[in-house]
Amino acid sequence: MCPEATPIAEPRLVGPPGLPVDARGYVHLRTEHELQLVVAHARANGLSVRVRGSAHSVPAAIHSDARLAGRGKAIELLLDRYDRVRFDDANMQVTVEAGCRFGHDPRDPTMRSSVEGGLCHKLQQRGWALPILGGVSHVTVAGFLSTGSAGGSASRGFHDAVVSLRLVDGQGRLHVLSRSNEPDRFHAALVSMGLFGIVSAVTLQCVPSYDVQSYESIVAAQRAPFRMTDPGPDGLESFLRQSPFARVLWWPQRGVDKLVVWAGRPMTDEDYDTSTGPRWAMDPVPYSAFEPLFGTDRPTQAAAAVALAALGGWRGGLRRMAGERVGRGIAGLADKLGARRLEAAITSSFSPEDTRGPRRFRDVWWRALPMDDGIDERLLPTTFTELWLPLSQTARAMERLRDLYQRHPEAAGYFAVEIYAAAESGAWMSPAYGGPAVRLNVFWFQHHAGDPRTELFPPLWDALSDLGARVHWGKLLPTASAREIGQALRSRYPRWQDFLRVREELDPDGIFLTAYWRNILGLADESPTEESSPLPGPFAFDAPRGPGRRGAPLFRLGHADAAFLHCARKTLDLRSYVPAPPSAAYALVASAVQREWVPGFRRRDWITEPGVAPDAVVDEVFSFGTVRVHVLDGSPGRRWLARIVAASVPVVSRMLVCLDFSATPDGGADVRWRVAYDPSLGLRPLDAVIEHLIAAWLRRCSEALAFRLGRDETLRQRSMGVASCVEVRTES
């Protein structure tokens, strides 16, 4: 995910008849039957099929060859409309369709994701919970399952909560798999990387809702509550086994060597008192990874981002400007003059040691466990490799890493190593198959130049490989060679060959296989071509497709709903007449065709299903810039209401557009145009100019709509005369 990566080729992404492809190349499905029809169509026409969930995995683990390398044809699915949840009250079980997320995804391109629509909120409303969650809640349930992801607990496993799953295989057949019904296929499909077919729905066993109390302490490694290299009861392994929930962040850089230790447990009746409030009305103390400033932690996140960019950026900049050899020589000289000590001082400032004791938190399970939900990925974009080792090897692994970082300080990089535990899993391809595991996440800051698979991860892999290291299937591989890693891993998964056999049975034509997965699984021919995971810039693989199309508008605007019409700082209120009934006027405004009547309009890129108006998200491209529009209300013949989600020019901080239609006695329609907005803070001195420009454009739109619908000169003149009446209301 490095911005310097080579631009991707233009893919040939297609859709079955009757299912158009949106601007990003995705087909949107709504039912399990449609999943079967799409797979059958793909098989009959020799097409590849892949599914995008939350795009939290590396691109090569998600996408087809057509999208990654511009080779062949493929159908790529986005299941944002296939996200229903069904409850079985008698058994305290929930069935979740494949597109449902645990929580809110701020990067959801369709804008349909919300906290209230996520599984966790729905469970909490019922008084239910899941026994464990991962570090983030914006991922889909099916994606979390299929990649072998886990929460930070040696005793609570997500796979243990899976009762059954529904799978549409590579022949379009539906399978209902459970421990009692086809147990081999069930344990193979639990972690299938999307190679068996499409996981249509998952049924999970729930538990009663619970609260979590936790603490976080920042200490020098030698003063930690455990010894990292001790295999005994005072060691890190014992700490991970005994803590219901735990995470350790290790800053291993020379001169830093600090630990951020977080541990939590479910609250019991004895934990509630006058300070916490009762169980049914607990007063939460939410977790935050960064100290807040002026009520928000965004300033401290931004400061950390600037420091991290500077730490790793200057060495890469030297190599680019002076050449690899000369740049490294200058950096080496700088190190002798104290550059490493300065870097250590800056890094150490990210995690100042506790002076007042550990910070303590408490919150409900679905907010307490996804600890990284508060990290703004726009400020701190990271990627990482995740190695899993038997939990019993924790002390040896830490000893190997400490020795590596002491001998080669550059191998420690400029970020932390994240240490979790994972419970044993029965899934054949889970990295925790056969016993609990310790997980080591080594981060790479995306704004740093280079490729971590050649510069940072290989020494780590060499140091730990013989301890039985496995990999998280959705993260970066520890080297650039997918084939090499696949060869090393085959002997470490006892059911590897059984997995390949089941894969062949369920997808004999390989419509879900890609070059990347063929290399990992050893199914590629012996060609010299190596298919490794590409490292695109942020959102590159979700950019609109086609000639002249660009990515998403850069500047995100604040949230606005219908109430914003009455509380915005500025509201432009215009009334016009059009010589057509309200239904015709609305149809033209909400039309899926190119709106040639809008001044400066160039094209519309559908982010959601093309032509589906309810809850639509589109990029409207104008001569003066691009705006992303989210339709909030599309009531035919009555109202069209939309908020501006993002824009290529940061003129306003929030904006809402509302058109109300009402019939007139002569068969025409009165149209009330309202544009509510808050000017951007930095452009407040230009308020009057911006107001004039928006009002002029709005007047031109109203005149153009009337002209487009008009049928004789008299009506056009009347409509244009009324359209020139503009009232501007300003509210502070």
ZINOR-V123349 format. One record per backbone hydrogen bond with DSSP energy under -1.0 kcal/mol. NH is the residue of the N-H (numbers start at 1). CO is the residue of the C=O. If there is no record, write none. Layout:
BEGIN
[[NH/CO] [NH/CO]]
END
This chain:
BEGIN
[[5/2] [14/74] [19/16] [22/26] [23/606] [25/22] [27/76] [35/31] [36/32] [37/33] [38/34] [39/35] [40/36] [41/37] [42/38] [43/39] [44/40] [45/41] [47/42] [48/73] [49/511] [50/75] [52/77] [58/474] [61/58] [62/59] [63/59] [68/64] [69/65] [71/65] [74/12] [75/48] [77/50] [78/27] [82/79] [86/95] [88/93] [93/88] [94/204] [95/86] [96/202] [97/84] [98/200] [99/82] [100/97] [102/139] [103/137] [108/105] [111/108] [118/115] [119/101] [120/102] [122/118] [123/119] [124/120] [125/121] [126/123] [127/124] [128/123] [129/207] [141/100] [144/140] [145/141] [146/142] [147/143] [148/145] [149/144] [153/151] [161/158] [162/159] [163/203] [164/203] [165/177] [166/201] [167/175] [168/198] [169/173] [170/506] [172/169] [175/167] [177/165] [178/181] [186/182] [187/183] [188/184] [189/185] [190/186] [193/146] [195/192] [198/168] [200/166] [201/166] [202/96] [203/164] [204/94] [205/161] [206/92] [207/129] [209/127] [212/363] [213/265] [214/361] [215/263] [216/359] [217/261] [219/259] [221/257] [223/220] [224/221] [227/234] [230/227] [235/232] [236/227] [239/235] [240/236] [241/237] [242/238] [243/239] [245/264] [246/152] [247/262] [248/419] [249/260] [250/417] [251/258] [256/253] [257/253] [258/251] [259/219] [260/249] [261/217] [262/247] [263/215] [264/245] [265/213] [267/211] [271/268] [272/269] [277/273] [281/278] [283/276] [285/362] [293/296] [296/293] [301/297] [302/298] [303/299] [304/300] [305/301] [306/302] [307/303] [308/304] [309/305] [310/306] [311/307] [312/308] [313/309] [314/310] [316/312] [317/313] [318/314] [319/315] [320/316] [321/317] [322/318] [323/319] [327/323] [328/324] [329/325] [330/326] [331/327] [332/328] [333/329] [334/330] [335/331] [336/332] [337/333] [338/335] [339/334] [342/338] [343/339] [344/340] [345/341] [346/342] [347/343] [348/344] [349/345] [350/347] [354/218] [359/216] [361/214] [362/285] [363/212] [365/210] [367/364] [368/364] [369/365] [371/369] [372/135] [373/370] [375/372] [379/376] [380/376] [383/444] [385/442] [387/440] [388/470] [389/438] [391/436] [393/390] [394/391] [397/393] [398/394] [399/395] [400/396] [401/397] [402/398] [403/399] [404/400] [405/401] [406/402] [407/403] [408/404] [411/408] [412/409] [413/410] [417/250] [418/441] [419/248] [420/439] [422/437] [425/432] [428/187] [430/427] [433/430] [435/432] [437/422] [438/389] [439/420] [440/387] [441/418] [442/385] [443/416] [444/383] [446/381] [448/445] [454/451] [455/451] [456/452] [457/452] [461/457] [462/458] [463/459] [464/460] [465/461] [467/464] [468/465] [470/388] [472/386] [475/472] [476/384] [485/481] [486/482] [487/483] [488/484] [489/485] [490/486] [492/489] [496/493] [499/495] [500/496] [501/497] [502/498] [503/499] [504/500] [505/501] [506/502] [507/503] [510/507] [518/514] [519/515] [520/516] [521/517] [523/518] [524/518] [527/525] [540/537] [542/539] [543/540] [545/23] [549/546] [555/647] [557/645] [558/653] [564/561] [565/562] [566/563] [568/564] [570/677] [571/729] [572/675] [573/727] [574/673] [575/725] [576/671] [578/669] [580/578] [585/581] [586/582] [587/583] [588/584] [589/585] [590/586] [596/594] [598/595] [601/598] [602/621] [603/621] [605/619] [607/617] [608/617] [612/609] [616/613] [618/629] [619/605] [620/627] [621/603] [622/625] [623/600] [627/620] [628/646] [629/618] [630/643] [631/616] [632/641] [633/641] [635/639] [638/635] [639/635] [640/659] [641/633] [642/657] [643/630] [644/655] [645/628] [647/555] [648/626] [651/649] [653/678] [654/678] [656/676] [657/642] [658/674] [659/640] [660/672] [661/638] [662/670] [664/668] [667/664] [669/578] [670/662] [671/576] [672/660] [673/574] [674/658] [675/572] [676/656] [677/570] [678/654] [680/651] [683/680] [684/681] [686/683] [687/684] [690/686] [691/687] [692/688] [693/689] [694/690] [695/691] [696/692] [697/693] [698/694] [699/695] [700/696] [701/697] [702/698] [703/699] [704/700] [705/701] [706/702] [707/703] [708/704] [709/705] [710/706] [716/712] [717/713] [718/714] [719/715] [720/716] [721/717] [722/718] [723/719] [725/722] [727/573] [729/571] [731/569]]
END
